Amino acid sequence: MVLFSAVLPPAAVVETLTAEVAGLPRLDGVRWSSPENWHVTLAFYGEDDAAGRADWLRPRLAGMPAPRIWLEGAGTFTGVLYLGVYGEGITELGVAAGAGEEGRAYLPHLTLARTRERVPAELERRLSGYRSEMWTAAEAVLMRSQRSADGVRYVVVERFPLSQQAR
């Protein structure tokens, strides 16, 4: 199964972001991620054993401080429209979860849409002023990607509490 670790946005952030995205034009070739699938990827593992990956993650995330983060501004990379993730501790959490081990720098982000072609500049422009409320990510999760005829759904395999002690 395809596995990755992530931080999930709280319901209040999902609600305001859903309203923001609802006001955007629906353009041909743009496949929007469903709000149920929104997450901030920490690290991607690909095909892996869930129990083994959870055992690997548990000591790496134990005692890690809960990051205080927010979503702000839009960006793109090949075929992806995303919101940036900013705040204290998100990069450190990503690195602890294995981000960057594949040779790419870690870029905390929340994917909103995918395209086969270039992302329409209008979408990035219209989201450039978006900023969510700040939240404390109390846990990281190990997730698996589940494909079906209806598309992809992400399912939490295991939860890893993060330290709530002051930084």
Buried (B, 14 or more C-beta within 10 A) or exposed (E): BBBBBBBBBEEEBBEBBEEBBEEBEEEEEBEBBEBEBBBBBBBBBEEBEBEEBBEBBEEBBEEBBBBBBBBBBBBBEEBBBBBBBBBBBBBBBBBBBBBEEEEEEBBBBBBBBBBEEEBBEEBBEBBEEBEBEBBBBBBBBBBBBEEEEEEEBBEEBBEBEBBEEEE
